[in-house]
Every structure is written in structure tokens, then in C-alpha cells.
Amino acid sequence: MPQRPPQVLYIDDDPGLARLVQKALERRGYAVELAETGEAGLERIRRGGIDVVGLDHYLPGGTGIDVLEQMADLPDRPAVVYVTGTAETAVAVAALKAGAADYVLKAVDEDFIELLSSAITSAVDLISLNRAKATAEREMREARERAEMLLGEVNHRVANSLAMVAALVGLQANAVDNDDAKQALAETQARIQAIAGVHRHLYTTDDVRSVQIADYLQSLAAELETTMRATGNDSRILVTADNIAIPTEKAASIGVIVTELVTNAIKYAYADLGQGDVRIRMTRGGDETVDLSVEDDGIGWDGSGKPQGTGLGSRIVRAMASSLGATVAYRTEGGGTRVNVQFPA
């Protein structure tokens, strides 16, 4: 398919000079249309298809500057070569400020035609580059939107699949008689739900690169409370968290850490009391860090010595903390246990 010639609109109220310009440019391979007024020129520009406008300064009812200002909001604005018969630099400066790509001093001679032709050639190259750039940016934007939509669908499916796995683990826990096996399966189910929660948040947000941690921790705490109440435990999980956007790759590790620490607190801190509060806090530190803490009012453990149970929960916390580049500290001042996890923001 042959490529169309560049489309030029020349706006000038001097019909003789306008026809001279038209013939000269058409000999150079341009398709040229004429308009005698700014209003007629604007009407033609709005219909589209014009690449470059040659625009005279003095026009009936106004100036070319007025036309430039009315072109400012056009969606596919052509390049403009401003034509002025005055040597006042203020006119050229005003035209360039209003959006003209170039300007040419008007005269009835061959030099004017050559200068105008050269300026229009440069303007055609400029508008071609600008349009190619705009097309590339639009295609990149559309590709990113498609990728985000597909990623949202992937997260949706992953969340659903993990929820199904968690449900199957729960069924298995109900089917066994051994209390230790039942407890181990329930803890596994909670870990799976913590990771599924990350993917659930990712497909319900516009930004798949991060998770709003306050919302995530609130929903995670609600799920853990529901799981506990199913076993007859009415402990409360209280969440206080800054609204921090956590990178997706870190959110799952945070969820698993919180799940392990909350589960351990409920299992061991209140072993004699049966139930109690567990508080989750997350704040942004002043030195580009994030501080996470999980605390209880139970019997207290400083993290040293042999952990209660199998120690799997503690090993999981250390592994997830290592993936975050985090430090983990246990404190027992004032009774109970406070576990602080600090990692780079």
C-alpha cells in the first residue's frame, strides 16, 4: 500500500501567495490545502489528517497566535510553521511559546519558498517522531494494562487454588483422631490461608506490585480468629498498623511470620489461662525500616532455650525473617512476650 504524502494546510488571507506556496510545495511531494481565515483553518484541522500547518500571522479577525491558542487542546495536533511578515522578534517568540515548531519570515521570493519548504520538511519529521512516540507510549500503556489484568486473574486463580488446598487440609484435620496430627494440620491450614490472603489482596487492588499491609493484617487476623473460635478459643487478635505499601514479594513472608507468632502465642502463652489478647503492630521506622511486633500477656519467653512444641514455628519465623533481611528480637519485660521483627522498607 503506497504511503500517503504529508498533508499540509496553509492558512493565509493572500490568495495569490497561498496558491504560489501550494504549487511550490506540491512540486516537492506535499499534498497542500488552503484556508483564508483562522476559523476555516481550525475547522479543517479538527477534521483530522493534517500533518503540518503553515500559519500566517495577520489574518482576518485576529492573528495566527489566536489560532495556535485554540489548537492547544486538540488531541492530534499538527506541527505548525509560523509565517510572519514582520521582523519583530516578539512575534516569533510568542508563536514559539504558543506551540509553533518553527517560524519563517514572509516574502514574495524564491528564498521564502525554499525556507518555508525546509521548515515544513523539518516539521513533518518532528510530527512523525512525536506521533511515533505517542503510539509507542500508548501501546506500552495498553500492554501494561493487559499484563496487570492477566496478573490479577493469575492472583485470583492462585488465591482460589490455595483456598481449596486449605479447605482440603481442614477436611483432613477433621478426619484424623490424633490430637497432635490435628493440631499440625490446622497450623498448616493457617499458613496456606496467610499466603492465599496476599493473592486475594493483589487481585482486588489496582497495584499488583504492593499490598496495603494494614488491610491485609486486619483480614489475616480475622481469619485466624475464625479458625480459633472453631476450636472453642475466644482469644482476641488486635491489629494496629500504619497504611504501608509493602512489596508483593515481602507480604507473603510477613503473613507467614505473623501467623506463626500469633499461633504460638495462643498455643503457649495462654496455655494455663485458655485465652487472652494478642496484639499485632506495624509501623514505619524513621530510618527507612518497618517495625513489626506481636505481643501477648502470657507466661513469657525470651527466645532462648528449647522452644515448646516441635520448634517448627520458630524455624519458619527465622526462615521468613531471613528472606526479608530482618532482625528478630524477643522481649519479656513487664510480663508476656513481645517479638520484634525489623526489616528494610
Number of C-alpha atoms within 10 A of each C-alpha: 3 4 5 9 12 18 17 25 23 23 27 25 18 12 13 10 13 19 16 12 21 21 13 18 19 14 9 11 12 19 17 22 18 21 20 17 21 27 17 12 20 16 11 16 20 14 8 13 15 20 23 28 27 28 29 27 24 18 20 12 9 13 15 25 25 15 20 21 13 14 19 12 9 11 9 17 20 27 25 28 26 28 25 20 13 14 11 10 9 10 18 22 13 12 26 18 13 18 18 22 21 20 23 23 17 19 14 10 9 10 12 16 19 14 15 24 20 13 21 27 15 17 22 21 16 17 19 16 12 14 15 12 12 13 12 12 12 12 12 12 12 12 12 12 13 12 12 17 15 13 15 22 14 15 21 19 15 17 23 16 13 20 20 15 16 21 15 13 20 18 13 14 21 12 10 12 9 9 10 10 13 18 12 13 20 21 21 17 21 23 20 22 24 31 22 26 23 27 24 20 24 24 22 12 13 13 15 18 13 19 24 20 23 20 15 19 26 16 16 25 23 16 16 19 16 14 16 17 13 9 8 11 15 15 17 18 20 17 20 14 19 15 14 17 15 18 15 19 14 18 24 21 22 24 24 23 25 23 26 23 23 22 18 18 28 24 15 18 24 20 13 10 11 14 18 19 18 24 19 23 17 22 17 18 14 7 8 9 14 19 18 21 20 24 24 24 18 22 16 21 20 15 16 7 7 8 14 13 11 10 11 12 20 18 12 16 20 16 15 19 21 14 13 19 11 19 14 16 13 18 16 18 10 9 13 18 23 26 20 18 22 22 20 14 16
